[in-house]
């Protein structure tokens, strides 16, 4: 398993969650969630089917349960498919996210981040497949700007699109792909095993899956729990740990090649919300009370090296 430490001061919280719109997105998501009555049943872990009993937090009427075997966090009960369609395809929030103004703003904020992400993907493809052009599927994308950047990448011969969110249109054919990019999608899927099995069917033998998602084992999430502003229903349904991700890939026919948590903002999120840290989290309260930027950087490095950060990246190969 890959373990490394790096810093990049150019990546800021504002690039991921712009203040100008993020609070409005949260409010619309909250109103949608609170208007729906949901089951309080605690279902089995969606990764390993282990029984779950512990509710780690409740947000807007939705309970999140933690699996004692895989340390994966997900909604205690799978939401209704019609509810998810309404939220992602036909809600007020989905219409704002599909607007040209919103899409242009995200492209402007995340342009440099996408450039580095494309370079990272290209490095992995060169390592495992070689320096050629390949058939690529972007699975579940929601940003036009990202697709435009991906299409220009040196490794892309043909770019297809599967299961996008508005305003992106699906564009698929019957051929199997060399590479599938599943970026910030797994966290919104209630049935991760079914999704990855479907993805495996669309890949050629030895094809690559490039995956990025939020990690339920992230330091900021485990500390702030329901007070985390960056995790909320229904954008976040399934939050795997590295252990849970390994098990998930193994079950669905993939060989894990690389897994890391290259997050940069755990301590930023924690410090910004230090007044919301639960009273019994003495260690985390002590850390933030120091207001020592060098200490924050060292702790963030520790989280990266030990795969304890809040964003999970992995490369897997179809067996």
Order of alpha helices (4+ residues) and beta strands (2+ residues): alpha-alpha-beta-beta-beta-alpha-alpha-alpha-beta-alpha-beta-beta-alpha-beta-alpha-beta-alpha-beta-alpha-alpha-alpha-beta
